């Protein structure tokens, strides 16, 4: 192996590390109507994402009463439910989204 190959490997490694910091998270939050619990879940997720993903996320809020076909297709069994579609692996978190550490672990932003 010559020095050029080592440099290329290091550059590739550095590029992949930087890419990891710029991945966009695709999140879907399924709620059941505009109840206080639903509004709190939306507010909690937006705050956590704003603080930890620095604008590197897309959050789609889906009301399962207004779009039941989307809930059925996604096999939503409870609401509120946050689904992390990207980056893989897919994760599902159920609840009012008040447990910040559990959400960060579920989004793979903190080690388990």
N, C-alpha and C positions, 0 to 999 in steps of 0.2 A: 504494500500500500504506500503510495507516495504522499507527500505533504499536501498536495492539491486535494486529494480525495478526503483527507482528514478535515481540511478547511471546509469543503463542501458539506460534509456530514455535520459539522458544527453549525454551519449556516442554516442547514435544513432543520436541525434541532431547535435553534433559536427561533426560526420562522414558525415552527409548530407550537412552541411555547407562547409566542405572541398571538397566534391564532386562537389558542385556548382562552385568552383574555378577551377576545372580541366576538366570541360566539353569541349569536342571538338566541334568546330563549323564546320559544313559542309556547304560550300558556293559555289555557282555557279555564275559565271559572264558571262553573254551572251553579246557578242560583234558582231558588223557587219563589218567584214573585219579588216585588220590591218591598220586602219586609225589613224591619230593623236589623235582623240577623243577616240578611243578604247584603244590605248596605254596609254593615260593619265588616263583613268578609271582603267586599270589594275594596273598601278603604284600607284594611289591613294588608292585603296583598299588594296594592299599589305602593303603600309606604315601604314595605319590605323590599319590593323590586326597585323602587327609586333609590333606596339606601344601599343596595347590594349589587345591582346590575348596571348602574350608571347609564340608563337609557338603552341597554342591550337586550330589551325584551319587547315582545308584543303580547298584550293581554287582551283576549277576547272574552267578554262577559256574555254568557248565554242564559237567558231565562227559560227554564224548561217548561214553563206554562205557555210561553209565547212560541217556542220552537221545540215542541215535544219530539219531533222526528230526529233532531240533532242529539237529544238526550238518549233516545232509543238506540240510534246508530253507535253512540259512544259507550253504550251499556252503563249509563249513570244509574246508580242504585240509591244514592243519597245526595242531598244538597244542603249546604254548599259543598262542592267538590272541585278541587283544583287539579287539572291534568297538565302535566309537563310533557308536551309532545316532542320538543327539541330543546337541547340536544338529548340524544338517546342516553340512557334507557328511559322509556316512558315511565312516569310516576303518577300516582293518584293519591291525593291527600283529602281527607274528609274532615269537616268541622268548620268552626267559625273563623278559622285562620288567626287565632290570637296567640298560639304557641309559636313564637318567632323561631326559636331554635329548631323545633320539629320541621318547620317549613324550610329553613335553610338546609337542613340535612336532606329533606325530601327533594330539594332542588339541586342537590349535590354541590352546594356552596360551602358546606361545613362537613368535616369527617364525622362518621357515625360514632 
